[in-house]
Amino acid sequence: MDWKEYEREIEGHFRSEYPSARITDDAKLVGHFSNTERQIDLLIEEQICDLTFRIAIDAKHHGRKIDVKQVEEFLGLVRDVGVHTGIMIAPEGYTDAAIERAHKDDADVILDVLNFKELQQFHGFGAIPYSGQHGALVQPPFGWVVDGARRPGTLAWLYERGLTFDDATKSHEFMYINFWQKKEPAHDLPSLFKFQESYMYEGSNPASEITFIGGVPRTDVPTAIRISRFKYHPGMAEYTGFVDFDGFIFMCVLFAPDSLAAKNLSKLRFVMRKVLPLKVTYNTRIRPKDLREEAKTAPSHSVPQKKIKAGDYSHDLDEKMK
């Protein structure tokens, strides 16, 4: 993929995310401090009441990590043209110094990654995690994939495209998905929060602080985001997004270091905005033998969209047949 195709892919993503905005590629703005014309790869302008909200996108199609010098140049551009947010996107990521420089600056700058490496087994650009009669259509955020491989205690994982599961967990940037079936002791969001907090302050790595921030705007269902910090994981937090569907509560749990919290919180919010509930039904005419044969190769509780087929079975059903 050449740099033009790379920029078109990025432009397509933001046009779908901001359908009502005016989006200009190769935009020019005169700097407030430099008093000279500055080039912006992609300029997003969204009208909110009487204000125009501006986002500057800088696409770096380099074969190496972006260093602190390039991040400082972008910070200078963001301040000079007076945009509200700057987003730099690169295929190979950023050096530690570059990440720290952006994190500790007061400018609203996000360092993101878009990697076009080949998808690995059970990876997809969408998935249907399911349990019992409940399922959800999940879309991964920008630059990430859904990993539908079978792992204990979770329905699916999300992380940066091009990484393996082990790479993602080592980098401390990943999300996983679970459902809470609405039944005692928790049948709604407040009772679920109370139940979970009853044990989160205990154990070998107890929570040291639990706070809540606003969820995402949805007209159909309530949402919430909980931030949990733990005694033996300083400098990072667990962000849990809750979407209260009929019959079950969708939970997406994000782990991220503080230096990358802004970028990854936007990805969590994306998942929460886009997720849709599904009802799961089963074909009782499928013979148990057929299901056992399929269980040897198929993920039991999350189906990547590129591999969806008829006759998929639930995790609960699979466990009963073993």
N, C-alpha and C positions, 0 to 999 in steps of 0.2 A: 504494500500500500504506500503510495507516494503522499507528499505533504498536502496536496490539494484534496485527495480523497479523504485524508485524515480530517481536514478542516470541514469538509462537507458532512462527514459523520457527526462531528461535534455540533455543527449548525442544525442538522436534522433533529438532534436530541433536544436542543433548547427551543426550537420552534414548536415541538410537541409539548414541552413543559410550559411555554409562555405563548399560547395560541393567540391571545389578544394583543400582544406586545408588538411594537415596531422593532424589527431586527435588521441590522445593517452589517454586511460583511465588509471588511477593509474600510472601516469608518475613519473619519478624521475629526478630531476635536482640538481646538486651540487651548493650550495649557494656561492655567491661571498664573503660574509663576514663571514659566519659560517664555510665555507670549509667542509660542511657535506652534505650528500644527503637529499634532501627535497622531500616529497611526495605531488603530485598535483592530485586532483580527475580527472580533464580533462584538457589536454594541447592541445591548438589549435595553429598550426604553418602554417602561410600563407606566401608564397614567393611573394614579391612585388619587381620587378626589381632584384637588387642584395641584397636586405635586407630580413631578415626573421622576420615577425611580429608575436609576441607570446602573447597569452591570456591564463591566468590561471583561471580555474573555480573551485570554492570550494563549494560543495553541502552540506548544513547542514540540515539533516533530524531530526529536533528537534520539540518538541511539545510546545515550548515557543519562545518568541522573542529573537533574538540574541542580546547580550549585548555588551557594549563598549570594554570589555576585549577581546572577540572573534574577533571583528573587528580589534583591534590593533594587535593581533596575525597575522591576515591575511595581514595587511599592512606590517608587518615585513617580511612575506614570499614573498610578491610581490617584495619588495626591494631586498631581499637576492638573489632570483633567476634571477632577472633582466628582468622580462617579461614587455611588454609594457602596458598591461591592466590586471587588476584583477577583476573578477566578483564573488561575493558571492551570493548564492541563498538559500533561506530558506522559508519554508511553512507558518510561522507565522509572518514574518516581523522582524522589528528591533526596539530597544528602541530609544527614541529621542536622547539620548546621543551617541548611536552608529552611528546614521545618521549624527549628527553634526561632530563627529570625522572623519568620512570618507570624508565629504564635505570639511572640512577645512584642510585636508592633501593635500600635493602636488602630491601624488601618484594618478595615474589614476585608481580608484577603484569604481566599481558600485555595489550597494546593491540592489538585485532584489528579487522578491517573486514568488514562484510557489506553488499554493494552489490547492488541489484536492477535495475541497468540491463539493457537488452536484450542478449541474446547476439549476438555478431558472427559473421560467416561463419567456418565451421570451428571454432567454439567449442562445447563441450558439457560436460555434467556427468559424463562418462565417455568413455573412448576405448579403442581396441584398437591400440596401436602394434605393428608386426610387421616381421620381417626374416627372409627365408628361410622355414624351417619353424617358427619360434618367434614367439609373440606373447604379449601380456600384457593383461589387463583392468585398466585403471587408473582409479581414482576420485580426483578432485581433493579437496584438503582444504577445510575450512570457508571459504566466501567466495571460492574460487578456481574457475577453469575450466581445461579442457584445450584447448589450441590445436593442432589437427591439421593446420595448413597446412604445405606442403612447404618445408623449409629445409635447407640443406646440413649434413651431419654430425650431425643429430639426428633422432629419431623423433617426438618431440612436445614441447611446451612447456606449462608450467603457470604461471599467474599470477593476480593479483586480477581478479575479475569486474568488467567495466566499463572496463578498460584495454585499449588496443591493445598489440600486441607491442612497438612502439617505446616507448610509455609505460612498460611493465614493465621493459624493459632500462635505461631512464634512471633508474628508481627503485631499481635494484639489488636488486629483490626478485622472483626468478623461479626456476623449476626447469626442467631439460630432462631427457629420457629417452633412454638408449641401451642397447643390448645388447652383451654380449661373448659371441661364440660360443665354446664351450669347445674349444679346440685349441691347439697349440703357438704361442707360448711360454707360454701360461697356460691351465691346465685346471681350476683351482680358485681360491678366494679368495687364499690366500697367494702363489701364483705370479703372480696378476694384480696384487697389490699390488707385488710385487718388480719386475715388468715395467714398470708405470706409473711407479714411482718412479725407474727408471733414466733416464727422460728429463724428469721433472718439475723436477729441479734444474738443468736446462739451458734454453737458449733466451733470448728477449728479455725475458721476465718470469718468471724462475726462482722456484721455491718457496723460501721462507725457513724454513718450518717445516711438518712433517707429523706429525700425531698421530692417535690413534684413540680413540674412545669407544664405549661399549656400543651394540649395535644395538637391534633391537626384539624382544620375545619372540614367537617363532613356534615351534610344535611340529613343523612340517613341514620347514623348511629353515634353514640358517645365515644370519645377517645381520651386517652391520658398518657403521659410520659412520666415515668418514675426514674429518678437518679439515685443510685445506691453506691456508696463508697465503703470499701472493706479494709479492715485493719491491716492486712498483710499485702495489700495491693496499692501502695501509695502512687500518686501521679496518674492514676487512671480510674475509670468509673464504669459501672454497668448501667446502661440506659435501656429501660424496658418500655416498649410501646404497646398499649392495650387498645384493642378495637372491640367494642361490645356488640357482637352479632346476636341474632336470635338463636338461642340454644347453646351457644358456646362463646368464649372470649378468646380472640386471636391475640397471641403474645409474640412479639418480635424483640429479642434481647440482643442488644449491641454492646460489645466491649471495645473500648477505645482509650488510648492515652489522652491526657488533657490537651496536649499540643495539637491533636488532630480532632478534637471534639466537635468543632464547628462544621468541618467537612462531613464527618460521619453522622452527626445529628441530622443534617439535611438528607442524608441517604435513608436514615430510619424513618423520617417523616414522609419521604417518597413512598416507601413500602406501605406505610399506614394509609396514605391517601389512595393508593392504587388497589389495595387488596379487596377482593370480592368474595363473599361467602358462596358455598356450593352445598347442595344436598347430595349425599352418596347413596346410591342404591346398588343392590347386588343381584347378579344373575344366579338364581338358585339352581339352574339347570347345569351349571358348570360342575363337572365331577371333581371331588376332592383330589383325585390323582392328578388331574390337569393343573390344579392350583399348586400342588406340591412341586411339580416339575417347573412351573414358572417361578416359584419362590427361590429356586436355586440361583437364578440369574437376575431377577428384577428387584429394585429397591422396594421395601415393603410399605413405606409410608410417605413417599414423595415421588411423584412422577415428573421428570423434566418434560417440558412441552415438546421438545424435539423427539421424544420417545413415547409419547402417549399412545396407547392402544386399548382396544376394547377388552373387557374381562379383567381389568386390574382389581386387586383385592386389597382389603384394609389390613393394617398392622394387627388389629385385634383378631381377625379371622385367621391370619397366618400363624399367630402364636398358638391358637387353639389346636391347630393341625399338627404341630411338632410333636 
